[in-house]
Amino acid sequence: MINQKTLLVYCHQYLQVDNFSDYCPNGLQIEGKTEIQKLISGVSANQDLIDAAIDEKADALFVHHGFFWKNEGLEVIGIKKTV
């Protein structure tokens, strides 16, 4: 088990986030559980991955392509909206 903030700091430092100017916000996008025991990873944050993580009772998702992007509306609509 790992604390969410500990994992966040580790990933931020290991991936050297501050060394890159990116087209999307890097790092934690949606805060979840404080203590993480089961982590699911995938390429892109999408409904199928979220559903799989729920089915697997995951505490967190780790993805390459996050849910939010720079210069994009903050509304949860379109592909970000759940039915």
C-alpha positions as CSV (number, residue, x, y, z in Angstrom):
1,M,0.0,0.0,0.0
2,I,1.2,3.5,-0.8
3,N,-0.1,6.9,0.2
4,Q,-1.4,8.9,-2.8
5,K,0.8,11.9,-2.1
6,T,3.9,9.7,-1.8
7,L,3.1,8.1,-5.2
8,L,2.5,11.6,-6.7
9,V,5.8,13.0,-5.5
10,Y,7.7,9.9,-6.6
11,C,6.2,9.9,-10.1
12,H,6.6,13.7,-10.5
13,Q,10.3,13.4,-9.6
14,Y,11.0,10.2,-11.5
15,L,9.4,11.4,-14.7
16,Q,11.0,14.8,-14.3
17,V,7.7,16.6,-15.0
18,D,9.2,20.1,-14.5
19,N,11.7,19.5,-17.3
20,F,9.0,19.4,-20.0
21,S,6.7,21.9,-21.6
22,D,3.7,19.8,-22.6
23,Y,0.4,20.3,-24.4
24,C,-1.5,18.8,-21.5
25,P,-1.4,19.1,-17.7
26,N,0.9,16.4,-16.2
27,G,0.4,14.9,-12.8
28,L,-2.7,14.2,-10.7
29,Q,-5.8,15.2,-12.5
30,I,-8.6,13.6,-10.4
31,E,-8.0,13.0,-6.7
32,G,-9.2,9.7,-5.4
33,K,-8.4,7.5,-2.5
34,T,-5.7,8.5,0.0
35,E,-4.3,5.0,0.3
36,I,-3.6,3.1,-2.8
37,Q,-3.4,-0.7,-2.7
38,K,-4.4,-1.6,-6.3
39,L,-3.3,0.5,-9.3
40,I,-4.6,-0.1,-12.8
41,S,-2.7,1.4,-15.7
42,G,-3.6,2.1,-19.3
43,V,-2.7,4.3,-22.3
44,S,-5.7,6.7,-22.2
45,A,-8.3,7.7,-19.6
46,N,-11.6,6.6,-21.1
47,Q,-14.9,5.1,-19.9
48,D,-13.8,1.5,-20.8
49,L,-10.7,1.8,-18.6
50,I,-12.6,3.4,-15.8
51,D,-15.2,0.6,-15.9
52,A,-12.4,-2.0,-15.9
53,A,-10.8,-0.3,-12.9
54,I,-14.1,-0.4,-11.1
55,D,-14.6,-4.1,-11.9
56,E,-11.1,-4.8,-10.6
57,K,-11.7,-2.7,-7.5
58,A,-8.7,-0.5,-8.2
59,D,-7.9,2.4,-6.0
60,A,-6.2,4.5,-8.7
61,L,-5.6,4.8,-12.5
62,F,-2.3,5.6,-14.0
63,V,-2.4,6.7,-17.7
64,H,-0.3,8.2,-20.4
65,H,-3.1,10.3,-21.9
66,G,-5.0,12.0,-19.1
67,F,-8.6,13.1,-19.0
68,F,-8.0,16.9,-19.2
69,W,-6.0,18.8,-21.8
70,K,-4.7,22.4,-22.1
71,N,-6.8,24.8,-24.2
72,E,-9.8,22.5,-23.7
73,G,-13.1,23.3,-22.0
74,L,-13.4,22.3,-18.4
75,E,-16.9,21.0,-18.9
76,V,-17.5,17.2,-18.5
77,I,-19.3,16.7,-21.8
78,G,-18.9,14.7,-25.0
79,I,-16.5,11.8,-24.6
80,K,-15.9,12.8,-20.9
81,K,-19.6,12.5,-20.0
82,T,-21.0,9.3,-18.6
83,V,-24.5,8.3,-19.3
